[in-house]
Amino acid sequence: MAPPAMAFQALTLTPLPLSLPSSRSRVRVRVLAVAADQTPPPPPPLSPSEPANSPSRLLRELAQRKKAVSPKKKHPPRRFILKPPLDDERLTRRFLSSPQLSLKALPLLSSCLPSAPLSTADRTWMDEYLLEAKQALGYPLAPSETLGEGDDCPARHFDVLLYLAFQHLDPSSERTKTRHVRNGHSRLWFLGQYVLELAFCEFFLQRYPRESPGPMRERVFALIGKKVLPKWLKAASLHNLVFPYDDLDKMIRKDREPPSKAVFWALFGAIYLCFGMPEVYRVLFEAFGMDPDDESCQPKLRRQLEDVDYVSVEFEKRQLTWQDVAAYRPPPDALFAHPRLFRACVPPGMHRFRGNIWDFDSRPKVMDTLGYPLPMNDRIPEITEARNIELGLGLQLSFMHPSKHKFEHPRFCFERLEYVGQKIQDLVLAERLLMKHLDAPGRWLAEKHRRMLMNKYCGRYLRDKHLHHYIIYGESVQDRFEHNRRLRNPSTTSVQQALHGLAYCVYGKTDVRRLMFEVFDFEQVQPKAV
């Protein structure tokens, strides 16, 4: 039988012969795998001169086995691999060689030194660039080791801290990735941010005695907000040390601002540790040329409650400059540790609010809980008595919520004490964490700092002492503040901060430490009463 015409044409057109299936249904066969011979190739024959256990033969077999291993497995990231702890001898050697344990008289400065001795690369950077930084900041060019006498002089360690301050994490530099440099720099900027906040807080409170803290915070943000910090570094000719290979004006914000902020904060952390707060003011206003009267630093116009009460005599005559604030030393028989700051927060006309029911009923209980008055060695008994009277007045103003006297001076006193207390408690806790955790990087410390001073916790320390019952609210809002958690937590936090501000003005930083870590137990390490 002859094939159909179509089939015949297909057969004639194709160059290769095709075998067509006899049935009408076509069966599609998909090839899923190809069987291959899995038997390994025979080993190469041994040369008659090569023994069975010769090294060359073993290496050849090992190379053959490596070809047949499975594909690479993904290893866990390095940070999740647990390293074995150092043995006692190496641990002891590391601690004894650490510069952090070299100073017994200066624990805070010692805790900010690098955790290991500086390497040759670190010394090379210091030899090349440190003179430029010191000249821009107005410091003598001689090595800091020649300053003072003995290791207990903090200025002797300025070169090392200044070097760490400029070592922001640069992806292109291996030197800044080493652990002692990276951690040392981050610990300095962690401290420096709170030093700057406290410095501007004290300065603006004394410069503008009739202004509430709201506009002051705007002034501070306009001077040291992260957007303007690159401008200050360029004004002091320090931008080439921070960005040696980039043009600062052509960089985008996210590349320019974080390194500028870290270096600026770390710089003032180093200056504070070595020279103290007066030098912080000098560098801010002289080396960087900051002007608090500049048009860009003025607060927004607002319908502000005008403070028409008395101000202290020293603020009445003229506006204080940064030189007045930096050079001020309290007289030997002063009532307070910071007399001018106290008078900026509590002016002389406030005694008319004494003598009420709170003064007789609640003040003794509050003073007993806080351990006041502290024993002081005054030559004249009248000084002790006057200080205790002012302390009682300050306590009453610290517990007087703004809703009680909305348009009178106690509101301004409370807000100012709260502003000082917030900044000093930030700095005191930062110093405490630095001395307690010698190995911790700055970011870890910043997170721990934030969690310990969160709004709900900070007010809880006050409530644990049952001091929130003595807060004086306005009659119209008393029920709401006492029974509404969302209102109660911020109000008790602000009273807690006002107490710290009062302690700083009257007795100094040591009393703030006593309140935070002994009375209120901010770290929550003391045993609780059963």
Secondary structure by P-SEA (a helix, b strand, c coil): ccccaaaaaaaaaccbbbbbbcccbbbbbbbcccccccccccccccccccccccaaaaaaaaaaaaaacccccccccccccccccccaaaaaaaaaacccccccccaaaaaacccccccaaaaaaaaccaaaaaaaacccccccccccccccccccaaaaaaaaaaccccccccccccaaaaaaaaaaaaaaaaaaaaaaaaaaaaacccccaaaaaaaaaaaccccaaaaaaaaacccccccccccccccccccccaaaaaaaaaaaaaaaacccaaaaaaaacccccccccccccccccccccccccccccccccccccaaaaaacccccccccccaaaaaaacccccccccccccccccaaaaaaaaccccccccccaaaaaaaaaaaaaaaaaaacccccccccaaaaaaaaaaaaaaaaaaaaaaaaaaaacccccaaaaaaaaaaaacaaaaaaaaaaacccccccccccccccccccaaaaaaaaaaaaaaaaaaaaacccaaaaaaaacccccccccccccc
